[in-house]
Amino acid sequence: MTLRDSKTSASKVRIVPLGGLGEIGRNMLVVECGPDVVVIDAGVQFPSSEMLGIEMVIPNVSYLLNRVDDVRAVLITHGHEDHIGALPWVLRDLHVPVYAPRMALEIIREKLKEHGRLNGADLRVAVAGSPVRLGGLQAEWFNVCHSIPDAMGIALRTPLGTVLHTGDFKIDHDPIIGDPFDFGRLSRLCADGVFALLADSTYADEEGSSSSDRLVAESLFRLVAEATGRIYVASFASQIARVQIVLDAASSAGRRVALLGRSMQNLVRIARDLNHLDVPEGVLISIAEAASLPDHQVIFMTTGSQGEPESALVRLANGEHPDVKLRPGDTVIVSATPIPGNETAVYDTVNGLARHGVRVITHRGNVVHVHGHAQRDELRALINLAKPRYFIPVHGEYRMLRAHAELALDQGVPEESVFLITDGQILELSDESGQIVGEAPAGQIHVHGLGEWDERGNVITERQALSRDGIVTVAVALERRTGKIVGEPRIGSLGFVHVDDAPKLYEDTLKQLSADLERSKEDRLELSRLEGTIKSSVGRFLYQRTRRRPLITPVIIDF
């Protein structure tokens, strides 16, 4: 797609998802109208088990770089990693204002500071009901309920009408923290009609309505009162309502709370600074202070509910936490459900906890967690309120998007007005019709340390090959003047064959390699040709003998 092709007239709106439509995470969506481009969210995706060594996955922003002068701002809906985590990379290339709700803004500030990219960043607070002019567009935020404070949806006014993006949301009339879902403001934003509705699809395949954190509060108060030893509560660090519940339950039971995990400590500090947390007097203490108290007076609030390898809960399960050790009589409450793809890591952690003789309480049979996304009843209410000209399901795996699209059809949205699009598809909407007009680069960018690779690169493929079949190294000495091999080749391996089987297998492999080299018609061996011969000869022979394909690495020493 050329720069000229990517521009739209003010009589058309383009929706271009660069992540988040077809998977959980990496949420990033572009809205274009005429010469104006805005970006909604810029999140990371946490790597699957096949992405060996990869720390995170970020969106490909090359599409935006082709229109860098037209990008007016990045608009943030809330402060979860899958919506803000990619900003340190995105803002390296896009020097535009970032508008975000208060909690998200402070988390972004800390994140940019960690990456050394805070200087020069233009961070601006988004206030519900206070419109922001962005070229020929106007953005206005409205309060929604989610599992982090200050979550908002965005109404983007365009010459064709309002593009409404819900962000992640559920409808809660009595949340633990913050205001209820703001139906009043949303109704006013919808009063003149909604041109396009882009709505959260995460639980679009679940009938009913989402539950309130009030149910979790009842359950946690009871579990805290029943426990006799130390209590550990694992939750998302951003789930500030859960932290409030634990603080209140501790105060009621005569316990004190210590925080484990840097992210838990940082987000609680931010929440307190923003007056989102009401900490009872004397309840919050340090880890050192907790160590001096009797077991029945202590609660530890910890990260690691998703089995993250370096988290406090996983280190506790592995007996590797530097400050705290589990012991029989402790109770561990995992106050979360596994994110799709994290199930194995979560249950490995639960098994590790159980080996310490502690009581482990999960969401199975206990109301210790409620999710932060709308279910079908809430989504129906939203569609009926908005009555959109066009409907586009966002945020979710393909099955979720499809379920949401089908729900919109059931609610009377015409089939020609419902568009089920995925990452990279460019949807162009006008008053008359909508159509997919092209593809934008929207593949994954893998981050490991300071390295970044797109999904077409060789790094992941090679790591997967290494994880399956190991590596075989063949060392050959080549005399540069004559182009002749000197001495005998050497062979070694890692992760390929058992040490007892290696000597005979490698002896036969080198015999085959020598025979193949002797059959070469070249009097003088060139480096590239020699490397190719080693790879083909050794790879073919080892496959015949083992039915495995290790990564063959020739090491040619020329002198």
C-alpha angles and dihedrals in degrees: 000000000000126000090252093049092051095059119096132199120243087255091068136055122206124204114198118177112203093181144349099057106102098016141045109260138011091085113187127143131180124210118193131186121167110313093343126096127179129181122216113208129335111216141166131235119219113235124260120233089263092061093081113203094354113137099197144341121235133187123269105244099184089112089061093046088062088062099030094138091054097053107107102182149327111250118203125204099192144337106267118126093242087062104036107017096096095055095099088062098036094051090051087070103024115057098193136123118277116213114196140158115264099263093044091047093055092047090050090050091054091045094051090047090054090052093046092243103109095100109091095012112137103217118177130180118242113217122196110249095016109109121215122209113226108180106289092348133078126207126201126180126215129193120258132170121252139141094282130053121261096025112165144178123223130230110200113197113212132171088261096050140274122333105202119202113185098196112205108326150155131184112252118166094191111029122181091234129026133000128318121262104294102238091161096061092039090053090053091049089052095045095096093044133271116256095194131005118204108187138183110262102183096115099021089124093057119089121220129027133303118260128245125246085241087082091054090050092056092049097045093047088055095046093048091049092050098048118097102188134042117316128216118194115193118199143142108288089228092056092097093165088061090051090052091051092051092048091051093045090050092051091050092050097044094250134132127225128225123185122230120196131042095247091051091051093046096048094045088052091051092047091051092049089053092046093243091125127060103200114196113234113277096357099109111071139163125266089249091054091049090056090062096053129086114264094250091060099054136088122175117203108204145177122234104082089138096050094253106183098233097036124119095247094052091048089051091050090050093046090242104114108123096215109030134039126195119236137179112284094040120120121216118196114193099204098192142062121239116268109234106277094025097080096104094048092048095050092044087056092048090051090050091051092049091054088066091062094248126139109253119201119190136170089276104105094347131087095227096131141031122188126240102231133095121252128211098285091053092044090052090053091051094049092048092049095047098039089194127204087219131020125204120177112218139180111044152065117296094263089055093049091049093049089051093048090051090049090054090052090050089053092057103264105146116252092238089057097054116085122188102195132166136204114316099011112128111219116195118197130191134167089267105042149334132235142166105253104178151328129274125201103266106153126134124277111208119213123204116164106309092337125101126187133174119233092259092064126105099241100086093039091053093045091051090050090050092049092052104038110005128225133293119200122201117192120200131177115219125190105225096206097054102023089230129136113247121209126342124317117248126219134196139158147199123211095353113094137010113264092240092056098044104082098059094038093051093044089057091043092055091048089055092046092050091050092050092049092050091052090056109113093213117104090197120043116217118211096243093046092047091051091051092049092051092050095048097042098045094038093050094046095047092049091052091051100039108015087231132113112216120185105266114214117186116205109198117189111196121190 
